[in-house]
Amino acid sequence: MTSVTDRASFWVQTRLVAEREIAMFLRSKGFWIGLVVTVAGLFAAAVLPSVFAGGPPSVAAVGPAAVQSVSGAGLDVREVADVAAARDLVRTGDVDAAILTDAGGIRVLGLSSPPDDVVQALSAAPPVELLEPGAVGQGAQQLVILVFALVFLMIGLGGMAIAQSTVTEKQTRIVEILVVTAPVRALLAGKVLGHTALAVGQLVVLAVAAPAAMSLGGQTALLGVVAPALGWFVPFVCVGFVLLAGMWAVAGAVVSRQEDLGSSIGLVMLLVMGPYFMVMVFSDNAAVMAVLSYVPFSAAVAMPVRMFTGDAHTWQALLSLGVLCASVVLVVLLAARLYSGALLQMGGKVALRRAWRSAT
């Protein structure tokens, strides 16, 4: 009976700490400004390309006959000698499409998605051939990958607030009062729970804003592909945040002044920034992305990207999520011991070995 009472008391204390953390950050102007700027940037990325698209669509026309057939259509026409040259220009992105003529009339050659602006400029809708058929164009695909990586980076760096909150409590000695009313592990659990709730809230806002932004920007085809990927992205990032949250808390617990925080957050910063850059650099390398999608600290962004691009199956995503959840349990248990061993030690930076030995 006592153990049940103790567990109930632990969760009550955890909830109170979480509510305190949430309330403190909801009162912060910086939190709201950051969220509004992020949502505004999302809408800008979806809408502005169509608003400020410069100049007429560019096409490569194979031979004088093709050039003559599209004259007066308002296209930027570049004459090329043969179909192979036209294909090369389309593949490299130097032109939006290629115009071919044969006995059947005009044909349009695109890359991965139909060049609607070129087709609309022609008097009659010609047949369209795609060199690399895909649900969305290469540019739109890269934009979505960039947004996924940036959101992961923003949420991951948001965990720094846990470290800042912890070291502030140590520096002002408030922590000595808090541990009288709640066990150290309840303080850690409350901080992780509170900031995870804030991260989930931000992700939900972005997950709702993203379809609205794409619909406003006329990117309905892209929306149909992104929506299922968002269903994977939100839970992956939430679990990934918990993995990082425990480490952020330890980074704050091992120092006693805000000025010293920079010396303890290097590893956590690397684990947040590293996956961002790796995904951005290797997003088109299937082998590297496959490895990243099973590494706990990069899986939160790499696997949703692979689900978006169609390079992974559902069972692979579930396996990756399972590996990530198991890693969260291990890292949080280790973080709880280090946090409890370092939290009440004042002075200089506490070595991890010393924190481990001091844990009760």
C-alpha positions in Angstrom: 0.0 0.0 0.0 2.9 2.3 0.8 4.5 1.8 -2.6 1.2 2.6 -4.3 1.0 5.8 -2.3 4.6 6.7 -3.0 4.0 6.2 -6.8 0.9 8.4 -6.7 2.8 11.1 -4.8 5.6 10.9 -7.3 3.3 11.5 -10.3 1.5 14.3 -8.5 4.8 16.0 -7.9 5.9 15.3 -11.5 2.7 16.9 -12.8 3.2 20.0 -10.6 6.7 20.5 -11.9 5.5 20.0 -15.5 2.7 22.5 -15.1 5.2 25.0 -13.6 7.5 24.6 -16.6 4.7 24.9 -19.1 3.3 28.0 -17.5 6.7 29.6 -17.3 7.4 29.2 -21.0 3.9 30.1 -22.1 4.4 33.4 -20.4 7.6 34.0 -22.3 7.3 36.3 -25.3 10.2 34.6 -27.0 8.3 31.3 -27.1 5.3 32.9 -28.9 7.5 35.0 -31.2 9.5 31.9 -32.3 6.3 29.9 -33.0 4.7 32.8 -35.0 7.9 33.3 -37.0 8.1 29.5 -37.8 4.5 29.4 -38.9 4.9 32.5 -41.0 8.1 31.0 -42.6 6.1 27.9 -43.4 3.4 29.9 -45.2 6.1 32.0 -47.0 7.9 28.8 -48.2 4.6 27.4 -49.6 3.1 30.6 -51.1 6.0 32.9 -52.2 7.5 30.7 -54.9 4.3 30.9 -57.0 3.9 34.6 -56.3 7.4 35.7 -57.2 8.1 33.1 -60.0 10.2 35.2 -62.3 10.0 35.2 -66.1 8.2 32.9 -68.5 8.8 29.1 -68.4 11.9 28.1 -70.2 11.8 25.2 -72.8 14.3 23.5 -75.1 12.9 23.1 -78.6 14.4 20.4 -80.8 14.9 21.9 -84.3 13.3 24.9 -86.1 10.0 23.1 -86.5 9.6 22.8 -82.8 10.6 26.5 -82.3 8.0 27.6 -84.9 5.3 25.5 -83.3 5.5 27.3 -80.0 6.2 30.8 -81.2 3.9 33.3 -79.7 3.1 31.1 -76.6 5.0 33.3 -74.2 7.7 30.8 -73.5 11.5 31.3 -73.2 12.6 29.0 -76.1 16.1 27.6 -76.5 16.7 25.7 -79.8 18.8 22.5 -79.5 20.0 20.1 -82.1 18.6 16.8 -80.9 16.4 15.1 -78.3 19.5 14.0 -76.3 20.5 17.6 -75.8 17.0 18.5 -74.7 16.9 15.6 -72.2 20.2 16.8 -70.7 18.9 20.3 -70.2 15.7 19.1 -68.6 17.7 16.8 -66.2 20.1 19.5 -65.2 17.3 22.0 -64.6 18.5 24.5 -67.1 15.0 24.5 -68.7 11.6 23.6 -67.3 10.7 21.3 -70.1 11.5 20.3 -73.7 9.2 20.6 -76.8 9.4 17.8 -79.3 7.6 17.5 -82.6 6.8 14.3 -84.6 4.1 13.0 -86.9 1.6 13.1 -84.0 2.3 16.8 -83.3 3.8 18.5 -80.2 5.0 16.5 -77.2 6.3 18.0 -73.9 9.2 16.4 -72.0 9.3 17.0 -68.3 11.5 15.7 -65.4 9.5 14.3 -62.5 6.1 16.1 -62.6 4.1 17.6 -65.5 5.3 21.2 -66.3 1.8 22.7 -65.9 2.9 26.2 -66.7 4.4 25.1 -70.0 1.3 23.1 -70.9 -1.0 25.9 -70.1 1.0 28.3 -72.3 0.3 26.1 -75.4 -2.9 26.5 -77.4 -3.7 22.8 -77.0 -2.7 20.4 -74.3 -0.1 18.1 -75.7 0.9 14.7 -74.3 3.5 14.9 -71.6 6.4 12.4 -71.1 8.4 12.4 -67.8 12.0 11.4 -67.6 11.9 10.5 -63.8 8.2 10.1 -62.9 7.4 11.1 -59.3 4.5 12.2 -57.2 6.1 15.7 -56.8 8.9 17.6 -58.5 12.5 17.5 -57.3 12.4 21.1 -56.1 9.3 20.6 -54.0 10.7 17.3 -52.6 13.9 19.1 -51.5 11.8 21.9 -49.9 9.8 19.4 -47.8 13.0 17.7 -46.7 14.4 21.1 -45.7 11.3 21.9 -43.7 11.4 18.5 -41.9 15.1 19.0 -41.0 14.5 22.6 -39.8 11.6 21.6 -37.6 13.6 18.8 -36.1 16.5 21.3 -35.5 14.1 23.8 -33.9 12.4 21.3 -31.6 15.8 19.7 -30.6 17.4 23.1 -29.8 14.3 24.0 -27.9 15.3 21.4 -25.3 18.1 23.8 -24.3 15.4 25.5 -22.2 15.6 22.4 -19.9 19.3 23.0 -19.3 18.8 26.7 -18.8 15.9 26.1 -16.3 18.0 23.6 -14.4 21.1 25.7 -14.1 19.0 28.8 -13.1 17.5 26.8 -10.2 21.0 25.8 -9.1 22.4 29.3 -9.4 19.6 30.9 -7.4 19.6 28.0 -4.9 15.9 27.4 -5.5 16.7 23.8 -6.2 17.6 23.3 -2.5 14.0 24.3 -1.7 12.5 22.2 -4.5 14.2 18.9 -3.4 12.6 19.3 0.0 9.1 19.1 -1.4 9.8 16.7 -4.4 12.4 14.0 -5.1 15.1 14.8 -7.6 13.8 12.3 -10.1 10.3 13.9 -10.0 12.0 17.3 -10.9 13.6 15.6 -13.9 10.5 13.8 -15.0 8.4 17.0 -14.6 10.9 19.0 -16.7 11.0 16.4 -19.4 7.2 15.9 -19.4 6.5 19.7 -19.5 8.9 20.5 -22.3 7.7 17.4 -24.3 4.2 18.8 -24.0 5.4 22.1 -25.3 7.2 20.4 -28.2 4.1 18.3 -29.0 2.0 21.5 -29.0 4.4 23.2 -31.5 4.4 20.1 -33.7 0.6 20.0 -33.8 0.4 23.7 -34.7 2.9 23.1 -37.6 1.2 19.9 -38.7 -2.1 21.8 -39.0 -0.5 24.9 -40.6 1.5 22.9 -43.2 -1.5 21.5 -45.2 -3.2 24.9 -45.0 -0.1 26.6 -46.4 0.3 24.1 -49.2 -3.4 24.4 -50.1 -3.0 28.2 -50.2 0.0 27.9 -52.4 -1.8 25.6 -54.8 0.4 22.6 -54.1 -2.4 20.1 -53.8 -0.3 17.3 -55.4 2.5 17.8 -52.8 -0.1 17.9 -50.0 -1.3 14.4 -50.9 2.2 13.1 -50.5 3.2 15.1 -47.4 0.1 14.4 -45.3 1.0 10.7 -44.7 4.6 11.6 -44.0 3.5 14.1 -41.3 1.7 11.2 -39.6 5.1 9.6 -39.1 7.1 12.8 -38.5 5.1 14.0 -35.4 5.5 10.8 -33.3 9.2 10.3 -34.4 10.1 13.9 -33.4 8.2 13.7 -30.1 10.0 10.5 -29.1 13.3 11.9 -30.4 12.8 15.0 -28.2 12.4 12.9 -25.1 15.7 11.2 -26.0 17.5 14.6 -26.1 15.6 16.1 -23.1 17.3 13.8 -20.6 20.7 14.8 -22.0 19.8 18.5 -21.9 18.8 18.2 -18.2 22.1 16.5 -17.4 24.0 19.3 -19.2 22.3 21.8 -16.9 22.7 19.8 -13.7 26.5 19.5 -14.0 27.2 23.2 -13.9 26.2 25.9 -11.4 26.2 29.1 -13.4 24.7 30.1 -16.7 28.1 31.3 -17.8 29.4 27.7 -17.6 26.5 26.1 -19.5 28.4 26.4 -22.8 31.0 23.9 -21.5 28.5 21.2 -20.9 26.1 21.3 -23.9 28.6 20.6 -26.7 27.7 16.9 -27.1 24.0 17.5 -27.0 24.4 20.3 -29.6 26.3 17.9 -31.8 23.5 15.3 -31.5 21.0 17.9 -32.6 23.0 19.6 -35.4 24.6 16.5 -36.7 21.4 14.8 -37.9 20.2 18.0 -39.5 23.3 18.4 -41.6 23.6 14.7 -42.4 20.0 14.6 -43.7 20.5 17.8 -45.7 23.7 16.6 -47.3 22.8 12.9 -47.9 19.0 13.2 -48.6 19.6 11.8 -52.1 21.9 8.9 -50.9 19.6 5.9 -50.2 22.3 3.9 -48.4 23.3 6.6 -46.0 19.7 7.6 -45.3 18.9 3.9 -44.5 21.7 3.8 -41.9 20.7 7.2 -40.4 17.1 6.0 -40.1 18.1 3.3 -37.5 20.6 5.5 -35.5 18.6 6.7 -32.5 19.6 10.4 -32.6 19.0 10.8 -36.4 16.1 8.4 -36.8 13.6 11.1 -35.7 14.2 13.0 -39.0 15.8 10.5 -41.4 13.0 7.9 -41.3 10.1 10.4 -41.8 12.1 11.7 -44.8 12.4 8.2 -46.2 8.7 7.6 -45.7 8.0 10.9 -47.6 10.3 9.9 -50.5 8.9 6.4 -50.7 12.2 4.7 -49.9 11.0 2.9 -46.7 8.1 0.6 -45.9 5.8 0.7 -42.9 7.5 -2.2 -41.1 10.9 -0.4 -41.4 9.4 2.7 -39.9 7.9 0.7 -37.0 11.3 -1.0 -36.4 13.0 2.3 -36.4 10.5 3.7 -34.0 11.0 0.7 -31.7 14.8 1.2 -31.7 14.2 4.8 -30.9 11.8 4.0 -28.0 14.3 1.5 -26.5 17.0 4.1 -26.7 14.8 6.6 -24.9 14.3 4.2 -22.0 18.1 3.5 -21.7 19.1 7.2 -22.1 16.5 8.5 -19.6 17.5 5.9 -17.0 21.1 6.9 -17.3 20.2 10.6 -17.3 18.1 10.2 -14.2 21.1 8.8 -12.3 23.5 11.5 -13.5 21.0 14.3 -12.9 20.3 13.2 -9.3 24.0 12.9 -8.6 24.9 16.3 -10.0 21.9 18.5 -9.1 22.9 19.4 -5.6 26.6 19.8 -6.2 27.7 23.4 -6.3 30.9 25.0 -7.5 32.7 24.1 -10.7 31.6 21.7 -13.4 30.7 18.2 -12.0 32.4 15.3 -13.8 30.0 12.7 -15.0 31.9 10.0 -13.1 31.5 11.9 -9.9 27.8 12.5 -10.6 27.3 8.8 -11.2 29.0 7.8 -8.0 27.1 10.5 -6.0 23.7 9.4 -7.2 21.4 7.9 -4.6 
